[in-house]
Amino acid sequence: MNIWLINHYAVPPKYYPLARPTLFAKYLMAMGHTVTIFAASSVHNSDINLITDGRKWREETVDGVHYVYIKCCDYQGSGLKRIYNICEFAWKLPGVCKQFTKPDAIVATSMPPTSCAMGVRMGRKWDCKTVAEIADLWPESIVAYGIAGPHNPAVLALRRLEKWIYKKADALVFTMEGAYDYIVEQGWDKEISRSKVHYINNGVDLEQFDYNKEHFPVDDPDLDDPDTFKVVYTGSIRKVNNLGLLLDAAKCVNDPCVKILIWGDGDEREALEQRVRDENISNVVFKGSVEKKYIPSIVSRADANLMHGTPGPLFRFGISPNKMFDYFAAGKPILMDFETNYNPVEQYQAGIILNSLSGETTAQALQRMAKWPEEEYARYCQNARRAAVVHLLFNVIGVVVLLTVFCIVRAAFAPALLNESATMAGIAVTHSVFNVLCTAMLLPAGGLLEKLACRIVPDDPQTQGEKTTELDERLLPTPSLALRQSRAVAREMADCAVRALNNALTALDHNTPELAQSIRDDEELCDHYEDILGTYLVKLSTQKMGRDESEEATELLKTIGDFERISDHAVNILSSAEEMEQKGLTFSGSALNELAILTSAIREILSLSLKSFSSQDVALAQQVEPLEQVIDTLKEQMRTRHILRMQQGHCSIEAGFVLSDLLTDLERTSDHCSNIAGCVIDARAHNLNLHETLRQAKTADGSFQQTYESYVEKYQLPVPSSNV
């Protein structure tokens, strides 16, 4: 196939660090296609023009990729000359393209939308398939950032153009995971099918990354300095990047070991360098721009890499900057000083994310990272590299498995369909089927992908083994970071408490010295967690916090007490099991059957409360209280039946006392689970009155009663029998 890639800014990476179109071209060429990239001759954010004579266009092959540059005017910044440059490329594009053999497919990239629209128009005119690749949401971007109002004539015109592109293109590819949310917000979802919208994030070729890291090292004394904690930023230096705030952070850093190294260029660089000199900011160094091939060496030798920017309303649809995937591949922790939806850094726990943008907050985070214990630092490094590996594994495994199936089918059945020439429709269908099959095959195997990533990027021996998490009091002046750390430790405590209780239930049937010791160890660990978390959160409460932060601290204080009490009940249940064993006591058959039903309900309520707390899932939390009420009823029914059995001489008084203690511990465990779930609901409702929340849940609609009745049916005691 003859494929055209139309991208206003897609000059070779040696001129401008935009690797996606070049890599895309190379992948298509490796598949046997002919590819041509059409780009403007003016290199963005530079004074370079690739046509300096009177030619209207010229060709160049760089690293095997065929480029066609269309003569466009020079510009600086984002003024009228840039607008003219954008329009110039769009109106000159059809005339230049006529000089070449018509394509079978066109992939047109926005930004800017004008060249993307022209690509779609040419595709429709020449009857070839078109793919619109949407890298930026225009004109939504200029509205969201206050450059122009939503009713501005230019915005209205661009909005109509945008909708036209989305409707007329044969397929839409977005680099933002939440792109279809945007289409729904605009009210276009009835005209633009979900099936034509695809998400392809930016990524990194790990093999090429590692090759470049080895073969294109950067000779830089700051990167080689073993006595500094090197924080690296790579990318554009423009007003929108807000690197002035990074200088503010540098001034707040009081650790002499922390040094910020900035690679990149842009119209703000000169002014920022002057500020560094004027204000004597000694821990920031501007390094200038480098070719893309040198980036792996730079980010891999950093101690931490910085995702910095100005948070904006468009971040609710997700982000996919190239540097994020380079940072993943570097295997170094990431500091991200803004929040966004659909966040891979958070998903893979590859660094820390700040929920407030200020120089002081960023400085505190940098100083914390510089003082990380070795094992914590290594863990973030591993997670970052694993994030890059997981993105690669999805496609590699899919290709290997499905290609194997294809070869088997072809050899065994030789379908005539495979002898036909490929059509655009066939290629599109095949690509869609491949993605669907990969997703269907690998989505249930998320654990396998995780294990493979862990095998490829193994744990550092220094980080293996059991260890007790401690809390860093240096984060107390930054409540958002302190709370993030506290919740992570609280999750560890929750796991520990639930594990102890589940093991105690197992001990009722089959106890061993090893199992008993693990239960007691977990209970002691929960005590430790409660001590350090309680002390830490009380200290945190003296800091100035917003409403949400204060409510989260209160929620954690409440829940850690409940988890600690669950571990206490685990030891009590273990003691009952040991007493039965030591005294040779046994329960009647009826009592054992009833106890099995109750313990099953306890295991389920433990699982629900743990999952709802760990994920802050209100829907799961709302299932806990109905089950707790069923457990209360089961306990009373079992106590009544137990008294009757003792009166009839079917159960010894001594065994009866043990059973009574067990019922009390199990029922109180379910009470604590109810408290935990209630706190999850409270936190989302901004209501710290647990009893009021429960009352509202019971009376709001019929869902509570419906859930309760389903649990009643699930956990019914057997009909009493005189034969025990």
C-alpha positions, 0 to 999 in steps of 0.5 A: 500500500502507498500511505501518506502521513500528513503532519505539519510538524513531522520533520525528522527528529534530528530537527525537532523531537517529534518521534511518533510520525517517524516511528509510525512510518518505519513500522509501516515500512517494515510491514511492506508499505510505501510511506511518505511524510508531508510536513512544513519546511519551517521547524517548530519553535526554531529559526530553521527552515528546510527550504532556503531557496525558491523551491515550493517543495523538496524531498529528503530521505532520512534514516530510510524515511521519505519526507516531503517538505512544503515551503512555508514562512518562518515564524516565532511564537504564536502570533499572526505569522504562525497562523499564516504558516498554518494556513499556508501549509493547508492550501499548498498541500493539495498542489504539492501532493498532485506531484506524487502517485495517489495514495491508498490511505491518508493519515492526517494529524491534528494539530493543526486542524486545517491540515488534518481537514485537508488530508480528509478532504483529499482522501474523499476526493481521491476515493482513498481511506482516511484516518484522522489522528487527533493529538490535540483538541482544537478549538477546545484547547483555546477555549479551555485556556481562556485564549478565546471565548466559546462564542468567538466566531473563529472558535465556532468556525473551528468547532464546525471544522472539527465536527466535520473531520470527526464525521467524514474521516473513516477512523479517528485515532486519539492519543487521549484515553478519554477522548470519547468522553469529549465527543459525548460532552459535545453532544456528537455521540449520536452522529459519531459512532463509538466504533470508529474512535480508537485510542493509541497512546504514545509509547517507546520502542524499548529495543531502540531506547536501550540501543540509543542509551548505549550507543549515544551517551551524553558527556555531561559532568552534572549527570556524572556527579555522584554527590547530587540527586539529579532531577531531569526535565526534557521538553519544550521551554515555552510559556505553556510549560510554566517552567518559571514555577520550577525555578520557584521550586528550586529556590525553595529547595534547601537540600544542597544535593538536589540539582535540576537539569533542563534539556530543551529549547523554546521562546521562554528559555532565554528569559528563564536563564536570565532569571537564574543569573539574576536571582543566583539560582545555583541548583538549576542548569539549562542544557539546551536542546539535543537530538532525540537519540540522546534522550535515553542516555540523559533520562536513564542517568537521572535520579528522578525525571520530572513531568511538569506542566500547568494542569488544565481542564483538558486533562480530564480526558487523559494525557500521553506525552512522549517524555512520560514513556521515555521516563518509564523506559529509563526505569527511574522514579517520576515526579508529576506535579499535576493531576490528570485522569487516565494517569499511567504514572498513578496506574503503575505506581511509577512515581509520586503525583502532587495534587497542588501546583506550587513551588514549595510543594514541588520542592518538598517532594524533590527533597523527599525523593532525595532522602528515600530509603534505598529499597523504596527508591528501587521499587519506584524504579522497577515499577517505571520500567515495568510500565514500559514493558507491559505496554510492549507485552500486550502487542508482542504476545498478541502478535505471537499468539495470533500469528501462530493461529493464522499459520496453523489455519493457513497450513491446515485449511488453506482458505481461498480468502488468504489468496486475495489481495488486501483491500482497505476495508480488509485491512481495517477489519483485520486491525480491529479484529486483532485489537479485539482478540488481543483485548479478549485474550489478555484482559483476563490475564492481567495478572500474567502480564504483571508476572511477566513484567516482574520476571523481565524486570525482577525485584532488586534483592535489596527490596525483597523480604518482609519489611515494616513501612514507616512514615516520613514526618518531613511530609507533614507540612505537605498534607496531600503527600502525607495523606497519600503516604498514610493511605498506602500504609493503611492499605498495608494494615488492612491487608495484614488484619484481613489476612490474620482473620482469614488465617484464624478461621482456617485455624478453627478447622486445621491449626498448625504452629506456623499458622498460629505464629503468623496470626500473632505476628500479623496482630503485632504488626497491626498494633504497630501500624495503628501506633505509627498511623495514629500518631502521624495523623494526629500530628497532621491534624495540626497542619493547615488542611483543606476540607477534603484533606481533613475529612480524609485524615478523619476517615483514616483515623476511624478505620485504622482502629477498626482494622486493629480490632479485627486483628485482635479478634483474630487472636481471640479466635485462634485462642478458642481453636487452641483451647478446643485442641488442648482440652479435646473439645468438639462441637456437635455436627449441627454446630459445625454446619452452622459455624461453616455458614457463619464463617463463609459470611464473615469471609465475604464481609471481610473481602467486601470491606477490604476491597471497598477501602482499598479502592474507595468503591462506594458500590462495594461498601454499600453491600457491607451493611446488609450482610452485617445485619444478616450476620447479626441474625445468624449469630442470634439464631446460632446462640438460641440453637446452642442453648437448646442443644445444651439443654438437650445434652447434645453439647457440653457446657465447656464447648458451649462457652467456647462457641459463645466466645467465637460467636461474639468475636465473629459478630464483632468482626462484622461490626468493624467491617460495617464501620469501615464500609461506612467510612468509605461512604461517608468520605464520598458523601462528605458526611462523617456521621456514620449512623446518619449515613446508614439510616439514609442507606436503609431508607433511600430506595429498595436496593438495601432491602433487596441486597439484604434479602439476597444475603438472607437466602445465601446464608440460611442455617439448615433446618434444626434436627433432633439428630445432632 
